[in-house]
Amino acid sequence: MGWFGGLFGKREPSALEAVSALLTGPPSPRLAEGIDAVARELTQARLGKGLARLRPQLILTFARQSEDAARRLSDSYWTSDRGHNVGQDGYYAYRAALGVFLKVLDRRPRSKTPLQDTVAAIEALKPPLRIEPADPDGFGLATLGEIQRDLSRLL
């Protein structure tokens, strides 16, 4: 923004403000934490010119999954009699998908189709999760599928 923009009271909205504008109500504290965490990784500079305009939607795509995993991890209802909480699977899948997206963004030369490349790379994450006991209840697979769906909607 610089000092000139500051003279007129204009500033860029924070990531939390920009993402909150996409919601029907204020974000939950867990979602706000997820938004802040994802925003630190999905910076304008890292996204580049082509994806910077989609930054709020991209942050929300991943932050929702972070929130969902955290919610499940904090609730014993989601823990099986074997002691496995499905939030672990969701969190693993969310971090793996975000990691794949970051790798696509960091490629040099830059990908001309980063969202398509990410959707394809997420598909490659699925086979190991289909094998018991990697994702016994399918929540990791569902998380990857939701991220793929949300990214595909942005194409």
C-alpha positions in Angstrom: 0.0 0.0 0.0 2.8 2.4 0.8 2.5 5.8 2.5 0.5 7.4 -0.3 -2.3 4.9 0.1 -2.2 5.3 3.8 -2.9 9.1 3.4 -6.3 8.3 1.9 -7.2 5.6 4.4 -7.1 2.8 1.8 -5.5 -0.5 2.7 -5.6 -4.0 1.4 -7.9 -6.2 3.4 -6.2 -8.9 5.5 -6.5 -12.5 4.4 -9.0 -13.1 7.2 -11.1 -10.1 6.0 -11.0 -11.2 2.4 -11.9 -14.8 3.1 -14.6 -13.7 5.6 -16.3 -11.7 2.8 -16.9 -15.1 1.1 -18.8 -16.5 4.1 -22.4 -15.9 5.2 -21.3 -15.2 8.7 -18.2 -14.6 10.7 -15.7 -17.5 10.7 -15.5 -19.8 13.7 -12.3 -19.4 15.8 -11.0 -22.7 14.3 -11.7 -21.5 10.8 -10.0 -18.2 11.5 -6.9 -20.0 12.8 -6.9 -22.1 9.6 -7.3 -19.0 7.4 -4.3 -17.4 9.1 -2.2 -20.5 8.9 -3.0 -21.1 5.2 -2.6 -17.5 4.3 1.0 -17.5 5.7 1.8 -20.2 3.1 -0.3 -19.0 0.2 1.1 -15.5 -0.2 0.3 -13.2 -3.1 3.9 -13.5 -4.2 3.9 -17.3 -4.1 0.6 -17.5 -6.0 1.8 -15.2 -8.7 -0.2 -12.9 -11.0 -2.5 -15.6 -12.4 -3.8 -17.0 -9.1 -3.5 -13.9 -6.8 -7.1 -12.9 -7.7 -8.3 -16.3 -6.3 -6.3 -16.1 -3.1 -9.3 -15.8 -0.8 -11.0 -18.8 -2.4 -7.8 -20.8 -2.3 -7.2 -20.0 1.3 -10.8 -21.0 2.2 -10.6 -24.3 0.3 -7.7 -25.4 2.5 -8.7 -23.6 5.7 -12.1 -25.4 5.8 -10.3 -28.7 5.7 -8.0 -27.6 8.5 -11.0 -26.6 10.6 -12.8 -29.8 10.0 -9.8 -31.9 11.0 -9.3 -29.8 14.1 -12.9 -30.1 15.1 -12.9 -33.9 14.8 -9.6 -34.2 16.6 -11.0 -32.3 19.6 -14.1 -34.5 19.9 -14.0 -38.1 21.2 -17.1 -38.9 19.2 -14.8 -39.2 16.1 -12.4 -41.7 17.9 -13.0 -45.4 17.1 -12.8 -48.2 19.7 -9.3 -48.8 18.2 -8.3 -45.3 19.4 -8.1 -43.9 15.9 -9.6 -40.4 15.4 -10.7 -39.7 11.8 -9.5 -36.1 12.3 -5.9 -37.5 11.9 -6.8 -38.7 8.4 -8.4 -35.4 7.5 -5.4 -33.5 8.8 -2.9 -35.7 7.0 -4.9 -35.3 3.7 -5.3 -31.6 4.1 -1.5 -31.1 4.7 -0.6 -33.5 1.8 -2.9 -31.6 -0.6 -1.6 -28.2 0.5 2.0 -29.5 0.2 1.3 -30.7 -3.4 -0.2 -27.3 -4.3 2.9 -25.5 -2.8 5.2 -27.8 -4.8 3.2 -26.9 -8.0 3.4 -23.2 -7.2 7.2 -23.4 -6.5 8.1 -25.1 -9.7 10.4 -23.3 -12.1 9.5 -22.6 -14.7 6.1 -21.9 -13.3 3.2 -24.1 -14.3 0.8 -22.6 -16.9 -2.0 -24.7 -15.4 -1.3 -24.8 -11.6 -4.9 -25.7 -10.5 -5.2 -28.5 -13.1 -1.7 -29.8 -12.1 -2.7 -29.7 -8.4 -6.0 -31.6 -9.0 -4.0 -34.3 -10.9 -1.3 -34.5 -8.2 -3.9 -34.8 -5.5 -5.4 -37.8 -7.4 -2.0 -39.4 -7.1 -2.2 -39.2 -3.3 -5.3 -41.3 -3.2 -4.2 -44.9 -3.9 -2.2 -45.3 -0.6 -5.2 -44.0 1.4 -7.4 -46.7 -0.2 -5.3 -49.4 1.5 -6.3 -50.4 5.0 -5.2 -49.2 7.6 -3.9 -46.0 6.1 -7.4 -44.4 6.0 -9.7 -47.0 7.6 -12.8 -44.8 7.6 -12.3 -42.9 4.3 -12.1 -39.5 5.8 -8.7 -38.7 4.3 -10.0 -39.7 0.8 -13.1 -37.6 1.4 -10.9 -34.6 2.3 -8.8 -35.0 -0.8 -12.0 -35.3 -2.9 -13.4 -32.1 -1.4 -10.2 -30.2 -2.1 -10.2 -31.4 -5.7 -13.8 -30.4 -6.1 -13.2 -27.0 -4.7 -10.1 -26.4 -6.8 -11.9 -27.6 -9.9 -14.7 -25.1 -9.4 -12.1 -22.4 -9.6 -10.9 -23.5 -13.1 
